[in-house]
Amino acid sequence: MTFIPTGPPVFAYGSTTGPASAAQIAATVALTGTYDVLVTLYIDGVTAAVDDDNMLIRINGVNNVQALPAASPEAVQFRFFFTSANSAVIVRASATATATAVYHASIIATPYGED
């Protein structure tokens, strides 16, 4: 069995300065089917220790990845496949951020199916 792209990707991007706890940074529309997902994250601006590991990825209402990225302009990427009946991929802040830190997230979700 081979999986191949079956349609155009879904894109989402967001940036937020000093997000509050649980604030959404970026989110896709609700997705149905199997997707190859690439999430890119970084934090810039003036940061503090609270900004380390302060973003997470949620799918189906569950926090799937914590400890994203250190407070640095270095981008961190996560790639994964998931199958969903109707769920968005969401990036949000874990805790209240430094007021001067800028959180960035992009999500590319490409639908896949069997060949």
C-alpha positions as semicolon CSV with decimal commas, in nm:
position;residue;x (nm);y (nm);z (nm)
1;M;0,000;0,000;0,000
2;T;0,133;0,343;-0,095
3;F;0,005;0,675;0,036
4;I;-0,001;0,970;-0,201
5;P;-0,122;1,332;-0,176
6;T;-0,488;1,350;-0,275
7;G;-0,554;1,723;-0,277
8;P;-0,417;2,069;-0,213
9;P;-0,267;2,141;0,129
10;V;-0,443;2,339;0,399
11;F;-0,237;2,630;0,535
12;A;-0,263;2,818;0,864
13;Y;-0,034;3,084;1,008
14;G;-0,048;3,306;1,312
15;S;0,166;3,524;1,532
16;T;0,078;3,673;1,868
17;T;0,268;3,908;2,098
18;G;0,260;3,810;2,465
19;P;-0,016;3,548;2,437
20;A;-0,220;3,458;2,745
21;S;-0,237;3,103;2,877
22;A;-0,418;2,875;2,625
23;A;-0,423;3,153;2,360
24;Q;-0,444;3,017;2,008
25;I;-0,147;3,100;1,784
26;A;-0,261;2,920;1,465
27;A;-0,526;2,665;1,368
28;T;-0,645;2,481;1,060
29;V;-1,007;2,433;0,969
30;A;-1,158;2,103;1,083
31;L;-0,992;1,824;0,885
32;T;-1,142;1,490;0,783
33;G;-0,926;1,207;0,652
34;T;-0,555;1,129;0,668
35;Y;-0,308;1,419;0,664
36;D;0,068;1,472;0,651
37;V;0,114;1,770;0,885
38;L;0,418;1,999;0,915
39;V;0,415;2,247;1,204
40;T;0,685;2,516;1,227
41;L;0,726;2,721;1,546
42;Y;0,950;2,996;1,675
43;I;0,955;3,272;1,936
44;D;1,129;3,607;1,896
45;G;1,123;3,950;2,055
46;V;1,235;4,001;2,413
47;T;1,183;3,670;2,592
48;A;1,226;3,528;2,943
49;A;1,242;3,183;3,101
50;V;0,859;3,152;3,101
51;D;0,870;3,144;2,719
52;D;1,079;2,825;2,708
53;D;0,865;2,522;2,621
54;N;0,552;2,737;2,611
55;M;0,371;2,619;2,297
56;L;0,182;2,299;2,233
57;I;0,004;2,123;1,949
58;R;-0,354;2,006;2,003
59;I;-0,546;1,756;1,791
60;N;-0,892;1,623;1,876
61;G;-0,889;1,840;2,190
62;V;-0,580;1,662;2,328
63;N;-0,242;1,821;2,395
64;N;-0,021;1,606;2,174
65;V;0,318;1,779;2,191
66;Q;0,449;1,995;2,475
67;A;0,794;2,149;2,523
68;L;0,804;2,362;2,210
69;P;1,054;2,563;2,135
70;A;1,305;2,733;2,357
71;A;1,271;3,112;2,358
72;S;1,482;3,161;2,049
73;P;1,431;3,270;1,689
74;E;1,548;2,922;1,583
75;A;1,258;2,746;1,415
76;V;1,144;2,405;1,543
77;Q;0,953;2,170;1,312
78;F;0,728;1,873;1,382
79;R;0,600;1,642;1,111
80;F;0,340;1,374;1,166
81;F;0,054;1,187;1,000
82;F;-0,288;1,172;1,157
83;T;-0,635;1,053;1,069
84;S;-0,935;1,247;1,188
85;A;-1,309;1,245;1,148
86;N;-1,341;1,620;1,208
87;S;-1,062;1,792;1,398
88;A;-0,841;2,098;1,362
89;V;-0,468;2,111;1,427
90;I;-0,415;2,391;1,679
91;V;-0,103;2,556;1,818
92;R;-0,149;2,748;2,141
93;A;0,043;2,893;2,433
94;S;0,072;2,673;2,742
95;A;0,108;2,956;2,995
96;T;0,100;3,334;2,989
97;A;0,397;3,458;2,787
98;T;0,631;3,750;2,838
99;A;0,452;4,063;2,711
100;T;0,730;4,137;2,462
101;A;0,772;3,783;2,322
102;V;0,627;3,716;1,976
103;Y;0,503;3,362;1,915
104;H;0,485;3,235;1,553
105;A;0,331;2,916;1,415
106;S;0,262;2,780;1,069
107;I;0,076;2,462;0,984
108;I;0,069;2,283;0,648
109;A;-0,166;1,983;0,631
110;T;-0,162;1,780;0,309
111;P;-0,438;1,522;0,255
112;Y;-0,315;1,170;0,180
113;G;-0,486;0,857;0,056
114;E;-0,401;0,510;-0,069
115;D;-0,270;0,457;-0,419
